[in-house]
Amino acid sequence: MKITYPPVILLCGLIAQVVLYFTFPVLVNLSILFGILILIIGISLVYISLRKLSKMKTTFIPDGKPEKLVKDGPFRFSRNPIYLGMLLILVGVSISLQSFSSLMISIVFGLIINFTWIKHEEKKLEDIFDSEWEEYSKRTRRWL
């Protein structure tokens, strides 16, 4: 018999999960693993973004003067991949700690960065790169 009907496959999967849980439970705190995964993604995003800026020989210092407008690599998907990575680091730690109060710090960080540093940096980029910045900012989102 060929099982091709997705609800039947789902039911088989659910039965297998319950049977395994009661016969051979391997208990793992999945939120900690999920938090660590998000943390690793955040660290990787910051690292890759910094390498890209370094390779393009432009500043990665938040208040520095950029020499080039980097639009590829992680900057294709986000105008602020370093800040996005930093936010993911905080969110990953919050999830790993299973702490709602810690998650609030992540939200406050995102709001502070969004309404202070990013606004400041975008104004500077607009002044320096004018139409190139305008085109880039229209097709690339601020965060994701």
Contacts in CASP RR format, 6 or more apart in sequence:
PFRMAT RR
TARGET T0000
AUTHOR 0000-0000-0000
METHOD contacts of the structure
MODEL  1
MKITYPPVILLCGLIAQVVLYFTFPVLVNLSILFGILILIIGISLVYISL
RKLSKMKTTFIPDGKPEKLVKDGPFRFSRNPIYLGMLLILVGVSISLQSF
SSLMISIVFGLIINFTWIKHEEKKLEDIFDSEWEEYSKRTRRWL
3 9 0 8 1.000
3 12 0 8 1.000
31 95 0 8 1.000
31 96 0 8 1.000
31 98 0 8 1.000
32 95 0 8 1.000
32 96 0 8 1.000
32 98 0 8 1.000
34 92 0 8 1.000
34 95 0 8 1.000
35 91 0 8 1.000
35 92 0 8 1.000
35 93 0 8 1.000
35 94 0 8 1.000
35 95 0 8 1.000
35 96 0 8 1.000
36 92 0 8 1.000
36 96 0 8 1.000
38 88 0 8 1.000
38 91 0 8 1.000
38 92 0 8 1.000
38 95 0 8 1.000
39 88 0 8 1.000
39 89 0 8 1.000
39 92 0 8 1.000
39 93 0 8 1.000
39 96 0 8 1.000
41 85 0 8 1.000
41 88 0 8 1.000
42 84 0 8 1.000
42 85 0 8 1.000
42 86 0 8 1.000
42 88 0 8 1.000
42 89 0 8 1.000
43 85 0 8 1.000
43 89 0 8 1.000
45 74 0 8 1.000
45 81 0 8 1.000
45 82 0 8 1.000
45 84 0 8 1.000
45 85 0 8 1.000
45 88 0 8 1.000
46 81 0 8 1.000
46 82 0 8 1.000
46 85 0 8 1.000
46 86 0 8 1.000
46 89 0 8 1.000
48 73 0 8 1.000
48 74 0 8 1.000
48 81 0 8 1.000
49 60 0 8 1.000
49 74 0 8 1.000
49 75 0 8 1.000
49 81 0 8 1.000
49 82 0 8 1.000
49 85 0 8 1.000
50 60 0 8 1.000
50 82 0 8 1.000
52 70 0 8 1.000
52 72 0 8 1.000
52 73 0 8 1.000
52 74 0 8 1.000
52 75 0 8 1.000
53 59 0 8 1.000
53 60 0 8 1.000
53 70 0 8 1.000
54 60 0 8 1.000
56 68 0 8 1.000
56 70 0 8 1.000
57 67 0 8 1.000
57 68 0 8 1.000
58 66 0 8 1.000
58 67 0 8 1.000
58 68 0 8 1.000
58 70 0 8 1.000
59 65 0 8 1.000
59 66 0 8 1.000
59 67 0 8 1.000
60 82 0 8 1.000
62 117 0 8 1.000
62 121 0 8 1.000
63 120 0 8 1.000
65 124 0 8 1.000
65 128 0 8 1.000
66 124 0 8 1.000
66 125 0 8 1.000
66 128 0 8 1.000
66 129 0 8 1.000
69 125 0 8 1.000
69 128 0 8 1.000
69 129 0 8 1.000
69 132 0 8 1.000
69 133 0 8 1.000
69 136 0 8 1.000
71 136 0 8 1.000
71 140 0 8 1.000
74 81 0 8 1.000
75 81 0 8 1.000
75 140 0 8 1.000
76 140 0 8 1.000
77 140 0 8 1.000
77 141 0 8 1.000
77 144 0 8 1.000
78 84 0 8 1.000
78 140 0 8 1.000
78 141 0 8 1.000
78 142 0 8 1.000
78 143 0 8 1.000
78 144 0 8 1.000
79 122 0 8 1.000
79 136 0 8 1.000
79 137 0 8 1.000
79 140 0 8 1.000
79 141 0 8 1.000
79 142 0 8 1.000
80 113 0 8 1.000
80 118 0 8 1.000
80 121 0 8 1.000
80 142 0 8 1.000
80 143 0 8 1.000
83 110 0 8 1.000
83 113 0 8 1.000
83 117 0 8 1.000
83 118 0 8 1.000
83 143 0 8 1.000
84 143 0 8 1.000
84 144 0 8 1.000
86 109 0 8 1.000
86 113 0 8 1.000
87 106 0 8 1.000
87 109 0 8 1.000
87 110 0 8 1.000
87 113 0 8 1.000
90 102 0 8 1.000
90 105 0 8 1.000
90 106 0 8 1.000
90 109 0 8 1.000
91 103 0 8 1.000
91 106 0 8 1.000
93 102 0 8 1.000
94 102 0 8 1.000
94 103 0 8 1.000
94 105 0 8 1.000
94 106 0 8 1.000
95 103 0 8 1.000
114 142 0 8 1.000
114 143 0 8 1.000
118 142 0 8 1.000
122 133 0 8 1.000
122 137 0 8 1.000
125 133 0 8 1.000
126 133 0 8 1.000
126 134 0 8 1.000
126 137 0 8 1.000
129 136 0 8 1.000
END
